[in-house]
Amino acid sequence: MISMILVPVDGSRHADVAIDWASDLAVRYEAGLVLLHVIATWRPDVYAEEARALQRIEHNDTTEYDLLQLIGRRIVEPAEKRARSRGVSMPRTTIEVGDPAEIVLEQARTLKADLIVMGRRGLGTLPGLLLGSVSSKVIHLSDCACLTVK
């Protein structure tokens, strides 16, 4: 019944809980697991350390996109390690750029996901009333089942 699970990750505590739930389900149902990080915009509060490090390097040709991809990898790699520690043998990771909710929905369609598992709140700057704005939009517009965790 469940053959593909998509988990949006942002490095938050809620995303870690989502990884745990999704990993347990993936193992139980022998389902594929994809960990997705969406780069929405430049967030100085999150990316300041990496930006300062790059500023210290002379003749740096790194673009903002390259920096965001690097930071994205720093988010998905621990998420992948967490999923593996819970028994998922081959979790996939992907990093995309765009509107987080739209990218999650697009990836779910592309992957033919049966389930999206996500935290109720992430690191977004504009919280929704009861759920995070991304999770709320995904729940309302998704063609597949959604599980939100806290």
N, C-alpha and C positions, 0 to 999 in steps of 0.2 A: 504494500500500500504506500509506504514512504520509500522512494528510491533516490531522491535528491533533496538536500536541505541547504538553504542559503542562510548565512549568518552575517549581517552587517556588523562590523567591528570598528570601534573608534578609540580603543584604549581605556575606556571607562570601566568602572566596577560593574555597571549593568551589562556591558558587553561581555565581560568575563563570565558572568552568570549565564548569559545566553549561550556562550561557547560551551559551558558545562552541560546545559540541558541538551543542546543540539548534538554534542558529541555522544552523550549517553544514548540518545535516540538513534544516531547514525550507527553506533555499534549494535544496538538491539535489532535494528531493522536491516543491517548490512547496507546502509544507504551511503551515497556519496555526500561529501560535506565541502561546501565552498565558503571560505571566509573572505568577505568583501569589505575593503576600506574605500570610502568615497572622499576624495579631496574636494571640498566645497569652495573654500576661499582661504586666503591668507589669514591666519589667526596668530597675531603677534604674541598673545598670551601663551599659546601652545608651542609655537615654533621659534621663540626668541633665542633660545640657547643655540640651536643649529644656525640661525642667521648670524649670531655673533661669531661663531666658530668660522663660518665662511668669510666673514669680513676680515679676519686675521690672515687669511691666505692671500698672498700676492698673486696677481695675474689670474685671478679666478674667473673662469669662463662658465661657471655653473649658473644656469638660469633658475628662475623661480620655480618653473615646472620641474626641473631636475631636483631641486631641494625638496619640493613637495613629494616627489616620488620616493626620495630617500627616507623622508619622514614616514611616508605610507608604509614602506618596508619595515620601519622600526615599530610599526603598529601590528602589521600582519604576521611578522615572524614570531613574536611571543604568543600571538593567538594560535598560530599553527602548532607551536610547541605545547601549548595548553591542551589543544585537541588531541595531539599524539599521546600526551600523558594520560588521557582518559580512554585510550584504546583505539582511536581512529588511526588506521594505518596509512592512509594517503589523503589527507586533507589538501584541497587546492586553495590557493590564495590568488586574489586579484585586487588590483588598485585601479580605480577609475576616477575621472574628473568630471564634475558636474553637480547638478542638484541632487542631494543625497536620496531623497524619496524617489525621484524619477529614475535614478540609476539603479536603485534596489529593485524597483518594479520591472525595469528593462532587463536586468540580469535574471530575475526570477523567470521571466518569459523565455529568454534565450536559453537558460539552463533547463527549462521545463521543470522547475522546482515544484515539489509537492508541498513543501513547508518552508516558511520563513520564520526563523527564530531570532528575536531581537529584544534588546533591553527597552524598558519603558522610557528611560531617559538616558541620554548620552552626554556628550560634551558640548552640545549646541548652546548658542547664546540666547535663543528666544524659546523658552519652554512653553509647551502647550498647556492647556488648562489642567487636564488629568493625565494625559500621556504626552510624551515628547512630540513635537510637531512632525518629525519624520515618521515615527512609528504610527502616529495617528493617520497620517496620509496613506502610508503603506497598507494599513489595515483596511481602510475604506476603499482603496482602489485595486488591491491585489486580486488576481484570479485564483490564487491558491490559498491554502490554510495559513494562518499566521498565529504564532505563539509569542506573547510578550511576557517577559519575566522581570522581576525586580529583586 
